[in-house]
């Protein structure tokens, strides 16, 4: 049976003259992109700073919030896998939405995705230094400013990425392997330590506090714990057989992360004796469980957190900068972003620009704290939560557009392959799964600064649409360039 080929115009030269800039194709396998995807998720970092809120909203039944989020992300994974099977591209969501709705939507998606990922990554960059500061202060009493560690770790991550996608992806995988080993060790030790008091209550719907309302309140944060699951799609151009391997990497990563989060949640609840009120008083309950269970060996939990931040830095910037690179290559963003290093075939300018912009956001946010009413310094843990929330709103809008686009794309370009379940019912359910966290992130009555995030997102959307319409009017050839460069599928 012949392999399916992408529908659309052949590759063009893009905004620059000559042949289009290409990344190094076929150098990553399925295991590589799956490991990079899970490193981008950063289970230690995500769980450490999220589970307190999940437990206080859903109570003992908080693991069921994770189950619901895992199902929702799997529905989104179906959309990404089906698009990647038909049209694998480093542009990922930008390409998928643009091929369906046209160049204005492509530029709009490029701007929203770029801004959303940069804002969210700014939180990751800050917490990398913040967690080093917390760890060193706990064990040595040394209190160096977190920004020093942030700059050092970010510089190390950028150096790894500029050396090439194979090197940086391998290192992201190594960091993830150490992270998972440490988390599993603590979790199993906690369960064994409390084996006489184990309970099935966390898996019973009747133990969810306030029923569906409690489940829904924590659902947006539970979904955010999986952000990064889409990493593999942006690596399609450098992946061997991306039409098959991207989907496999997405589903295997989501499944492993779901099971892992459930294990971590159950062990944390068990370590606190299912006392949700006491657990809610801890900013990092998993680390407290490690201290109570392993004593001096609780350092393994801190090591898991440290390797998690490094893995997210490398894997996250690697994939998200490729979205920016592809948008620059196609003329959706400034063309200098579409530059590829002639030897290593890495999108150097996109990587450096993405990282520098995230650092500028951190600096601007810190300046706002200094000049604000309180006049205090910025806490990297608080900033992580704030920037992650704002970034998540923009990213969820991109997810939403992709889910709406999938059935239309298959109906228009690949009608012979259209399947009602995969291309209509599942993306419809995925759309609902996205609307729930969007509602809770945007609903009125939230404390500052969260109360103005929805307005900032709306302003970004309107500005992106306006800029996109202007750009397409000035350059009608954008319609031909969107998604014109497809990853090799041999």
C-alpha positions, 0 to 999 in steps of 0.5 A: 500500500502506498504511503499517504502523502501530504495534500497541498503545494510543494515546498517553496523557498519561503521568505528568503531566496533559494532553497528552504532552510531544513533541519536534520531529518531522520536523526531521532527515533520514537524513543528519543521523542517520547523521552523528550516529550516526558522530559518537557512535561517535567513530572517532578516540577509539575507535581511538586508545585501543583498537588497541594491545590489539587488535594485541597480542591478534590480532597481524597479523590484528587487522583481522579482529577488526574485520571480525568486530565489524562483522558482529556489530554489523550483526546487532544493527543488524537488530534495531534497524532492524526494531523501529524500522520497526514501532515508532519511538520515542525510547525505543529499546531500552527501548520495544522490550523493554517492548512485548514483555515488559511494564512490569517489563522496561521499567523494568528496561531503562530503569534498566540502559540509563540507568546503562550509558550514563551510566557509559560517557559519563563515560569520554568526558567525562573523555577529552575533557579528557584529550586536550586536556591531552595535545595542549597538553602535547605542543605547548606544554609547558603542563600544565593539569589535564585536569578544567578542559578537561573542564568547559569542553568539556562545558559547550560541548556542553550549550549546543549541545544545549540550543539544539535538536536541529538545531543540535547534530546539525549541529555533531556532523556537522561535528566528525565530518567534520573527524575523518574527514578527518584520519584518512583523510589520515594513513592514506593518507599512511602507506600511500603512504609504505610502498607498497613494503612493503605486505602482505596478511598482516593479512587472512589468518586464518593471521596471527591470533595464537593463532587463534580465541582471539586473535580472541575476546580482542580481540572485546569491545573491537572491538565496543565501538569501535562503541558509538554505532551505535544513536544514530539510534533514539533520534532517531526522534521527531525524524526524517523518516520514521523507519520507513525512515530509522533502519534506513538510518542504522544500516546505512550507519553500521556499514558506513562505520565498519567500512571506516574501522576496517579502513583505520586498522588496516592503515595503523597496522600498515603504519606499524610495519612489521607489528612487533606487538611494537613497536606494542604498546609504544605507547599511541597507535600511530596518532599515532606513525604520524602523527609518523613519516609527516607530521612537523610535520603530525602535528597533523592526527591530534591535531585528529582526536582533538579533534574526535572527543571533541567529536562524541561528547560532543554526539551521545552525550549528545543521543541517550542523554539522549533515552532518559532523557527518554522513560523519564521521560515514560512514568513509568519514571523520575522524571517531571521527566525528561520535560520539554520546553522549550516553544520549542526542544522539547529535553529540557533536564532529561534532558540536564542530569541525564544530564551532571551524573550523569556528572560526579558519577561522574567525581568519585566515581571520582577520590575513590576513587583519592585515598583508595585504597591508592595514593593517586594522582590519576586518569588520564583515559585509564585511567578511560576504559577502566575506565568504558567496560568497566563501561558496556559490560557493562550496555549489552550486557545491553540489546542481549541483551534486545532480540535475544531480544525481536524474534522474540517481538514480531513473532510477537505483534503483527505475525504477518503481517509475520514473516520467519524470516530477519530476525526469527528467524535474524539476531537469534539470531546477534546473541544469540550475537554478544553472548554472546561479549563478555559472557563475556570481560568477565565471566569470572573471573581479570581484574585489578582493578578489572575483576574486580568489574565483573561483580558490580556489573553483576549487583547493578545488574540485581537492583536494577533488577528489584526496583525495577521490580516495586515500581513496577509494583505501585504503578502498574499503568497503566505497562503502557499507557504503555510505547511509547505515544508513537510517532514520526510516519512521514509 
